[in-house]
């Protein structure tokens, strides 16, 4: 199992990696609201590999109607940097130097890595508010692959979203979302009920984005 973390640019919240917590739904970071949802994508190794390839090239966001812009893969000064690694219990291990390998999707999009930044342009009627994010960790396991990004300055929310594709022992393939967030500013907090509705709309779109009937359209 390998997880990488990298946060060169400051995110707008303190609990980086909090979406990995098993008790997120019960004990979220103070002041933040958690959410979690899953959807079955099908079954089999091929379905798993297809879903992973889409997930790691922004397929969930694009499938939800979001324009992913200004993608930058930030590489630290050390070319052998591979992020922190964790064992099965989540204990960080001593980093091992290795060359970085960049993977690409069929359309030439580079796979998401820790430190990747992007600006998401969210469709909202005639408006397209921008939501800058930075990937704070990735997960690369035999049966579980994904990433989480955190909000940076200019995002209407403060918090973290994780997107994980898993292959279960029965062969079924699932997409799981884990989130904790709150409006980023006091004026936006006054509009919190509306923002929560919009957030729920996008979570439902995310869950549909990798379904075979949608992804192949």
Backbone as a ProteinNet text record, in pm:
[ID]
protein_1_A
[PRIMARY]
XXXXXXXXXXXXXXXXXXXXXXXXXXXXXXXXXXXXXXXXXXXXXXXXXXXXXXXXXXXXXXXXXXXXXXXXXXXXXXXXXXXXXXXXXXXXXXXXXXXXXXXXXXXXXXXXXXXXXXXXXXXXXXXXXXXXXXXXXXXXXXXXXXXXXXXXXXXXXXXXXXXXXXXXXXXXXXXXXXXXXXXXXXXXXXXXXXXXXXXXXXXXXXXXXXXXXXXXX
[TERTIARY]
84.4	0	88	49.6	125.8	32.7	61.4	-7.7	97.8	73.9	166	96.3	170.6	116.1	212.2	154.6	239.5	155.6	197.8	121.9	217.2	273.9	367.5	295.3	175.2	96.4	-6.6	-19.3	-106	-251.3	-315.3	-458.7	-527.1	-658.2	-730.8	-796.6	-739.2	-793.8	-678.1	-700.5	-591	-578.8	-689.5	-688.6	-659.7	-539.1	-502.9	-500.4	-567.4	-576.6	-690.5	-772.7	-881.2	-985	-995.5	-1092	-1051.8	-929.7	-887.9	-935.2	-981.7	-1018.1	-1138.3	-1126.4	-1236.1	-1359.4	-1338.8	-1450.9	-1489.7	-1462.2	-1491.9	-1636.7	-1729.7	-1871.3	-1916.7	-1845.7	-1881.1	-1805.5	-1677.5	-1592.6	-1518.8	-1589.7	-1523	-1437.5	-1348.4	-1275.5	-1373.5	-1336.7	-1426.9	-1470.8	-1602.6	-1658.1	-1690.6	-1659.6	-1682.2	-1793.4	-1861.8	-1967.7	-1916.6	-1932	-1884.8	-1994.5	-1953.5	-2047.1	-1974.1	-2049.7	-1992.6	-2100.2	-2063.6	-2159.4	-2083.7	-2150.8	-2090	-2188.8	-2134.3	-2216.8	-2144.8	-2220.7	-2162.2	-2144.5	-2027.5	-1995.1	-2001.5	-2023.3	-2022.6	-1938.5	-1876.6	-1793.8	-1687.9	-1584	-1479.5	-1355.1	-1244.5	-1116	-1114.6	-1175.3	-1175.3	-1250.4	-1364.5	-1441.5	-1360.7	-1289.1	-1205.8	-1097.8	-1026.6	-917.9	-970.3	-1084.8	-1142.4	-1182.2	-1243.4	-1286.3	-1166.7	-1061.8	-940.8	-879.2	-869.2	-809.3	-887.1	-1019.1	-1100.7	-1086.4	-1093	-1083.3	-955.4	-843.3	-713.2	-677.8	-769.4	-751.1	-868.8	-921.3	-1027	-1160.6	-1182.4	-1306.2	-1430.1	-1417.1	-1532.8	-1576.8	-1481	-1514.2	-1569.6	-1502.1	-1548.6	-1682.5	-1701.8	-1828.6	-1943.1	-1909.8	-2011.5	-2038.1	-1973.9	-1996.9	-1902.8	-1800.4	-1704.9	-1591.5	-1553.9	-1440.8	-1314	-1223.2	-1098.8	-991.3	-946.1	-853	-725.1	-626.2	-498.7	-439.5	-434.1	-376.2	-224.6	-167.2	-22.3	23.2	121.3	179.2	306.9	301.6	415.4	508.3	632.6	732.6	832.9	860.1	959	1097.8	1190.6	1326	1393.5	1362.8	1422.7	1350.2	1412.6	1342.7	1302.7	1358.3	1321.9	1210.4	1154.2	1048.1	928	877.9	760.9	654.6	666.9	568.1	586.9	510.7	514.2	446.1	495	429.9	381.8	270.8	209.4	193.8	206.3	178.8	29.4	-12.5	-155.5	-226.6	-151.2	-211.6	-207.2	-155.8	-149.8	-28.6	73.1	194.9	290.6	339.9	431.7	562.5	612.3	736.4	846.4	970.9	1084	1074	1077.9	1066.8	1179.6	1148.5	1246.8	1264	1389.5	1413.9	1381.8	1306.8	1274.7	1241.3	1267.7	1231.2	1080.6	1034.6	891.7	849.6	740.4	688	553.4	539.7	413.9	333.2	210.2	119.3	24.9	-27.2	-117.5	-240.2	-354.3	-476.5	-476.4	-579.7	-589.2	-592.1	-642.6	-650.7	-527.1	-425.1	-302	-299.3	-406.5	-409.9	-320.9	-232.8	-145.6	-226.5	-190.2	-257.2	-232.1	-331.3	-323.1	-216.6	-132.3	-31.6	-40.9	18.9	22.4	91.9	30.7	85	23	-53	-121.2	-220.2	-221.9	-319.7	-404.7	-523.9	-615.4	-716.5	-780.5	-891.4	-1016	-1114.5	-1240.6	-1339.3	-1396.2	-1497.3	-1633.1	-1711.2	-1835.7	-1952.4	-2029.1	-2144.9	-2257.9	-2299.7	-2406.8	-2488.7	-2581.2	-2658	-2564.7	-2579	-2491.1	-2353.8	-2336.1	-2211.2	-2123.5	-1993.6	-1898	-1794.4	-1834.3	-1738.6	-1619.9	-1503.3	-1381.5	-1353.1	-1302.2	-1272.8	-1133.6	-1029.6	-894.6	-872.3	-802.8	-777.8	-634.3	-585.8	-455.7	-469.5	-414.4	-419.2	-326.8	-382.8	-305.6	-259.8	-324.2	-271.9	-331.8	-261.1	-312.7	-305.5	-387.6	-389.3	-366.4	-267.6	-237.3	-225.6	-335.1	-337.5	-385.5	-368.6	-410	-557.9	-640.3	-785	-847.5	-766.4	-819.4	-726.7	-783.6	-705.4	-785.5	-716.2	-788.2	-701.6	-767.2	-695.8	-790.2	-731.1	-810.3	-748.9	-835.4	-782.7	-838.7	-758	-797.8	-820.4	-897.2	-927.1	-810.8	-787.2	-688.8	-760.5	-687.1	-748.8	-826.3	-948.1	-1034.4	-1146.2	-1137	-1243.6	-1359.4	-1484.7	-1597.9	-1614.5	-1555.9	-1559.8	-1420	-1414.8	-1290.4	-1305.9	-1209.6	-1219.9	-1152.9	-1193.4	-1125.1	-1227.7	-1199.5	-1283	-1195.2	-1238.4	-1165.6	-1251.5	-1186.4	-1252.8	-1177.9	-1244.6	-1178.6	-1256.4	-1186.5	-1244.8	-1190.4	-1279.4	-1237.4	-1295.1	-1220.1	-1265	-1281.9	-1405.1	-1436.8	-1408.7	-1403.7	-1376.1	-1473.3	-1598.2	-1695.1	-1681	-1581	-1557.7	-1629.9	-1717.8	-1791.1	-1697.8	-1726.6	-1644.3	-1727.7	-1669.1	-1742.7	-1664.9	-1739	-1683.2	-1732.3	-1639.7	-1674.8	-1624.2	-1710	-1674.5	-1674	-1573	-1566.8	-1529.4	-1604.7	-1591.1	-1605.6	-1529.2	-1566	-1544.3	-1638	-1630.3	-1715.3	-1690.5	-1774.4	-1752.2	-1847.3	-1825.7	-1699.6	-1626.9	-1494.3	-1496.5	-1600.9	-1605.6	-1739	-1742.1	-1865.9	-1980.7	-1959.5	-2070.6	-2124.9	-2035.7	-2081.6	-2153.1	-2114	-2181	-2326.8	-2357.1	-2496.5	-2579.1	-2512	-2580.2	-2558.8	-2522.7	-2488.5	-2596.3	-2725.7	-2826.9	-2826.5	-2809.4	-2805.8	-2681	-2567.5	-2441.8	-2447.2	-2513.6	-2524.4	-2608.3	-2713.6	-2795.3	-2711.2	-2635.1	-2550.1	-2443.9	-2387.9	-2288	-2348.5	-2471.3	-2539.2	-2565.4	-2598.8	-2620	-2492.9	-2379.4	-2254.2	-2209.4	-2237.1	-2202.5	-2278.4	-2405.5	-2483.1	-2428.9	-2386.7	-2326.3	-2195	-2115.6	-1989.4	-2013.8	-2113.2	-2140.4	-2184.6	-2246.3	-2290.8	-2181.7	-2080.4	-1985.4	-1908.5	-1876.7	-1797.5	-1881.7	-2013.3	-2098.3	-2081.2	-2072	-2047	-2140.2	-2267.7	-2363.7	-2333.7	-2271.4	-2239.6	-2100.5	-2003.8	-1864.3	-1842.8	-1926.1	-1908.9	-1988.1	-2069.8	-2154.4	-2071.2
-118.6	0	123.6	226	348.9	467.3	559.2	686.9	795.5	898.6	1011.4	1137.2	1222.3	1349.9	1460.7	1576.8	1690.4	1816.7	1915.1	2039.3	2158.3	2189.9	2301.9	2434.5	2447.5	2569.4	2549.7	2650.2	2636.1	2617.3	2521	2504	2587.5	2600.9	2693.5	2624.5	2514.1	2441.8	2368.3	2323.7	2265.1	2114.6	2044.4	1897.9	1831.3	1854.3	1796.2	1644	1578.1	1432.9	1381.1	1471.7	1431.5	1340.7	1341.1	1252.6	1106.4	1078	939.4	881.8	968	923.1	829.9	716.4	619.7	677.8	769.3	826.7	965.9	993.4	1126.6	1166.4	1074.7	1109.1	1135.9	1078.8	1098.3	1214.4	1224.5	1328.4	1405.2	1489.1	1569	1677.6	1739.9	1854.9	1959	2021.3	2114.7	2227.1	2248	2354.2	2313.9	2189.2	2141.8	2037.4	2031.7	1932.7	1821.5	1694.4	1583.3	1529.5	1459.9	1389.5	1271	1165.8	1045.8	978.7	930.8	863.1	769.8	662.4	564.4	524.9	481.4	431.8	315.6	211.7	97.3	129.9	95.9	124.7	2.2	-113	-236.9	-340.1	-429.1	-532.8	-578.9	-639.7	-696.4	-610.5	-676.2	-606.8	-496.7	-523.5	-423.6	-298.1	-317.8	-202.2	-122.6	-193.1	-126.4	-42.7	-101.6	-29.9	90.6	75.1	187	300.7	264.8	366.8	439.4	365	426.1	523.9	482.5	569	699.2	691.7	812.9	897.6	832.7	905.6	987.2	924.9	988.2	1087.6	1109.1	1213.9	1311.9	1336	1434.6	1394.1	1264.9	1219.8	1244.8	1239	1265.3	1410.5	1501.1	1643.3	1678.6	1633.6	1665.2	1599.6	1479.1	1410.9	1478.5	1558.9	1633.6	1770.2	1798.9	1925.3	2036.7	2003.6	2104.1	2118.3	2241.4	2269.2	2271.7	2176.9	2168.7	2246.1	2356.2	2445.3	2463.8	2520.3	2558	2444.9	2327.2	2212.3	2226.9	2214.9	2221.6	2108.3	2033.8	1928.1	1981.7	2007	2067.7	1959.7	1965.4	1866.7	1934.4	1877.3	1936.2	1937.1	2009.2	2019.8	1884.6	1791.9	1658.9	1575.5	1539.4	1464.9	1325.6	1277.1	1143.8	1144	1262.5	1273.4	1188.1	1111.6	1028.5	1045.9	1149	1170.8	1075.5	1096.6	1004	874.3	765.4	637.3	587.6	512.6	464.2	313.7	248.8	105.8	84.1	-43	-75.4	-11.5	23	85.5	237.6	291.3	435.5	500.7	420.7	474.5	518	643.7	688.4	612.3	578.1	503.9	595.1	550.5	627.3	633.4	754	764.1	690.2	633.8	564.8	643.2	677.2	751.7	665.9	722.1	651.9	756.8	731.6	828.6	842.5	963.7	987.3	944.1	873.4	829.6	896.1	966.7	1032.5	943.8	912.9	835	930.4	884.9	968.1	888.2	957.6	896.2	889.2	826.7	811.1	944.7	1049.4	1180.8	1266.4	1207.2	1280.5	1355	1347.7	1413.2	1338.5	1411.2	1348.7	1302.8	1187.6	1137.6	1231.9	1242.3	1325.6	1270.3	1360	1323.8	1420.8	1384.2	1474.5	1603.5	1715.5	1845.2	1905.2	1825.1	1879.2	1987.2	2097.1	2202.2	2225.5	2276	2304.7	2408.3	2469.8	2560.9	2501	2472.2	2414.8	2527.9	2528.8	2628.8	2559.8	2597.8	2529.5	2591.4	2511	2565.5	2600	2724	2770.9	2872	2818.9	2906.1	2978.1	3110	3185.9	3213	3174.1	3203.1	3077.8	3100.2	2990.3	3028.6	3025.5	3061	2965.3	3019.9	2940.4	2885.7	2763.5	2695.9	2633.5	2703.5	2648.7	2540.2	2434.5	2321.1	2272	2198.3	2132.3	1990.6	1895.1	1755.1	1736.8	1688.9	1675.6	1532.7	1434.4	1297.7	1213.8	1108.4	1008.2	872.6	780.8	643.3	549.8	462.7	365.1	227.7	154.3	19.8	-76.4	-204.5	-303.9	-292	-272.4	-269.5	-135.9	-33.4	97.2	206.6	296.5	403.9	533.8	643	769.6	885.1	993.6	1114.7	1203.4	1300.8	1404.3	1539.3	1637.7	1772.8	1861.1	1960.9	2058.5	2193.4	2275.8	2408.8	2503.9	2593.8	2699.9	2834	2941.8	3075.1	3102.7	3149.6	3179.6	3079.7	2964.9	2864.3	2907.7	2891.3	2932.7	2849.1	2728.8	2643.9	2631.9	2588.3	2548.8	2402.9	2318.7	2178.6	2087.6	1962.3	1858.3	1761.5	1714.4	1614.5	1499.1	1377.4	1257.8	1178	1120.5	1041.9	909.3	799.6	669.6	565.7	491.2	377.4	251	159.8	36.7	-85.7	-194.9	-324.8	-415.6	-459	-537.7	-686.3	-767.2	-910.4	-982.7	-935	-999.4	-951.8	-866.4	-817	-688.5	-642.9	-519.3	-398.7	-297.7	-176.9	-58.3	20.3	130.1	261.1	370.4	504.2	557.9	604.3	659.7	802.9	890.4	1029.7	1053	1124.8	1163.2	1310.9	1385.6	1531.7	1587.5	1691.2	1780.3	1923	2009.6	2145.2	2242.3	2369.1	2478.3	2596.3	2688.7	2808	2881.3	2935.6	2990.2	3124.8	3204.7	3338.6	3359.1	3459.3	3486	3525.1	3609.5	3638.2	3512	3421	3296.8	3207.8	3217.4	3135.5	3176.7	3301.9	3345.3	3275.5	3234.9	3163.3	3013	2967.2	2826.4	2729.1	2753.1	2657.2	2638.3	2748.5	2738.9	2664.6	2696.3	2631	2481.3	2443.1	2300.6	2227.2	2292.2	2231.1	2210.6	2313	2302	2194.4	2185.7	2083	1943.9	1927.7	1799.8	1765.3	1865.9	1844.1	1791.8	1853.2	1810.3	1674.3	1642.4	1508.7	1402	1427.9	1331.2	1321.1	1433.5	1430	1352.5	1374.1	1300.5	1150.2	1107.8	964.6	902.3	982.1	930.6	937.6	1020.8	1054.5	935.1	836.4	721.7	600.1	612.9	499.6	472.3	344.9	312.4	382.4	395.5	457.1	604.8	669.5	811.6	831.4	754.1	771.5	741.8	653.2	615.8	705	796.3	883	988.8
0	0	0	-77.2	-78.8	-76.2	13.7	14.1	9.4	-68.9	-75.8	-29.7	40.6	84.4	45.7	13.5	-22	-17.8	59	70.6	69.5	-46.5	-56.5	-40.2	-94.3	-82.3	27.5	114.1	229.9	189.7	252.8	237.4	344.9	335.3	422.7	541.6	586.2	701	767.7	890.7	966.1	961.9	946.6	959.4	825.7	772.7	643.5	654.6	560.9	564.3	649.8	701.1	790.5	727.5	594.1	527.6	537.1	585.9	604.8	737.5	828.2	962.4	959.2	1026.9	1030.8	1099.1	1194.8	1270	1220.1	1093	1038.2	1059.4	1033.6	1041.3	1184.6	1281.4	1422.4	1484.3	1450	1508	1397.5	1324.5	1220.4	1284.7	1209.4	1262.9	1317.8	1427.1	1494.3	1400.4	1395.3	1313.6	1170.9	1136.3	999.3	995.8	883.4	864.6	773.9	817.1	734.7	643.8	541.9	453.6	392.8	367.2	305.8	221.3	105.1	17.8	-75.1	-117.1	-207.2	-315.5	-428.5	-538.3	-604.5	-638	-706.7	-855	-907.6	-1047.4	-1136.2	-1077.8	-1154.7	-1083.8	-1159.3	-1098.8	-1198.2	-1144.7	-1229.2	-1237.5	-1273.9	-1281.2	-1387.2	-1501.7	-1608.6	-1565.8	-1500.5	-1452.9	-1351.6	-1263.3	-1164	-1231.6	-1326.1	-1393.2	-1471.3	-1536.6	-1611.3	-1517.6	-1405.6	-1310.3	-1250.3	-1218.7	-1163.1	-1263.1	-1388.9	-1491.1	-1506.5	-1501.3	-1509.2	-1383.6	-1269.1	-1142.6	-1135	-1171.6	-1153.3	-1263.6	-1357.8	-1459.6	-1456.2	-1335.7	-1312.2	-1373.7	-1394.5	-1456.1	-1372.4	-1239.5	-1153.6	-1167.9	-1161.9	-1170.3	-1308.6	-1413	-1548	-1577	-1527.2	-1546.4	-1474.2	-1372.6	-1298.4	-1360.1	-1474.1	-1542	-1501.8	-1423.9	-1377.7	-1478.8	-1505.3	-1593.5	-1508.5	-1531.9	-1454.9	-1530.4	-1473	-1542	-1460.9	-1525.1	-1462.8	-1378.5	-1438.1	-1368.5	-1365.7	-1246.8	-1231.6	-1140.9	-1187.8	-1105.4	-1044.9	-916	-848.1	-796.9	-841.8	-802.1	-710.4	-592.9	-503	-566.2	-500.6	-553.3	-566.8	-476.3	-481.2	-585	-697.6	-802.5	-760.4	-649.3	-603.7	-502.1	-475.7	-376.4	-413.9	-317.4	-344.1	-238.6	-153.8	-50.6	65	171.6	283.3	245.4	303.9	285.9	421	420.2	542	535.1	652.4	654.2	670	684.4	688.3	806.7	913.5	1031.1	1024.3	912.9	896.7	958.8	994.9	1055.3	944.7	948.6	842.8	846.6	728.9	715.2	661.6	676.4	624.9	473.5	413	267.3	197.1	82.5	0.6	-127.9	-160.5	-283.3	-403.7	-497.4	-621.2	-726.4	-851	-954.2	-963.9	-988.5	-1005.3	-1144.5	-1152.5	-1281.5	-1303.6	-1413.6	-1445.8	-1538.5	-1498	-1580.6	-1652.8	-1766	-1845.4	-1886	-1893.9	-1943	-2094.1	-2149.2	-2294.7	-2367.9	-2300.8	-2365.2	-2340	-2276.7	-2250.7	-2119.2	-2041	-1910.7	-1812.7	-1744.9	-1645.9	-1525.6	-1471.3	-1351.5	-1234.6	-1150.5	-1031.6	-937.3	-885.8	-787.1	-670.2	-557.7	-443.1	-483	-451.3	-487.7	-611.8	-688.6	-806.5	-763.2	-834.7	-807	-930.8	-908.8	-1019.3	-973.9	-1070.4	-1042	-1105.1	-1021.6	-1068.2	-1094.7	-1213.7	-1248	-1241.3	-1140.3	-1108.8	-1185.8	-1260.4	-1332	-1235.3	-1237.4	-1149.7	-1227.4	-1311.5	-1398.4	-1494.6	-1506.5	-1596.6	-1535.2	-1408.2	-1337.8	-1330.2	-1321.2	-1307.4	-1201.5	-1073.9	-968.7	-968.3	-934.5	-934.5	-795.1	-792.1	-666.3	-675	-630.5	-637.1	-532.6	-572.7	-483.7	-501.3	-401.9	-409.7	-355.7	-429.4	-386.8	-266.9	-156.2	-32.2	-6.1	-66.7	-59.4	-170.4	-203.6	-296.5	-229.5	-276.2	-225.6	-343.1	-331.4	-435.9	-370.4	-366.8	-311.4	-419.2	-395.4	-494.6	-527.2	-425.5	-444.2	-405.7	-395.5	-352.9	-405.1	-484.7	-545.5	-535.7	-512.9	-508.7	-463.8	-429.4	-388.8	-309.4	-244	-176.6	-207.9	-227.6	-240.6	-130.5	-96.8	2.3	-62.8	3.6	-48.5	-22.3	-117.2	-97.8	-110.6	-87.6	-85.1	-213.7	-197.4	-310.6	-329.9	-262.9	-271.1	-181.3	-226	-142.1	-16.3	-14.3	103.9	162.6	286.5	350.9	390.3	351.5	387.4	287.1	289.7	212	153.7	32	-33.7	-79.9	-52	-94.9	-191.6	-292.8	-397.4	-409.1	-380.5	-375	-454.1	-538.9	-609.2	-544.3	-508.8	-441.8	-511.6	-500.1	-550.8	-429.9	-406.3	-288.2	-312.4	-203.8	-219.3	-312.5	-321.8	-411.4	-556	-582.9	-718.4	-752.3	-664.6	-693.1	-682.9	-763.6	-770.1	-722.2	-633.7	-571.5	-579.5	-589.2	-572.2	-438.6	-356	-225.7	-215	-166.1	-140.6	9.5	57.8	199.5	204.1	280.6	279	419.7	449.9	560.7	511.9	544	488.8	568.7	540.7	590.1	496.5	487.5	405.2	449.9	353.9	383.3	454.7	434.2	493.3	564.2	652	724.3	631.7	530.9	439.4	373.2	334.9	273.1	374.2	500.3	602	618.8	588.8	593.7	486.6	378.7	270.1	281.4	399.8	419.8	373	400.6	354.1	202.8	129.6	-16.8	-62.1	-0.2	-37.3	-9.6	99.1	131.8	27.2	-19.1	-124.5	-249.8	-287.7	-406.3	-388.2	-268.8	-242.3	-257.5	-209.9	-225.1	-370.5	-450	-593.5	-657.8	-625.2	-686.8	-635.5	-511.2	-462.4	-540	-567.9	-646.4	-788.6	-844.9	-978.6	-976.5	-872.8	-860.2	-860.1	-783.9	-770.9	-902.5	-989	-1119	-1225.7	-1203.4	-1309.9	-1364.1	-1280.1	-1324.7	-1360.2	-1347.6	-1384.9	-1533.8	-1574	-1715.4	-1812.8	-1776.8	-1868.1	-1890.3	-1790.3	-1800.6	-1858.3	-1806.9	-1848.2	-1995.6	-2052.8	-2193.4	-2287.5	-2229.8	-2312.8	-2383.8
[MASK]
+++++++++++++++++++++++++++++++++++++++++++++++++++++++++++++++++++++++++++++++++++++++++++++++++++++++++++++++++++++++++++++++++++++++++++++++++++++++++++++++++++++++++++++++++++++++++++++++++++++++++++++++++++++++++

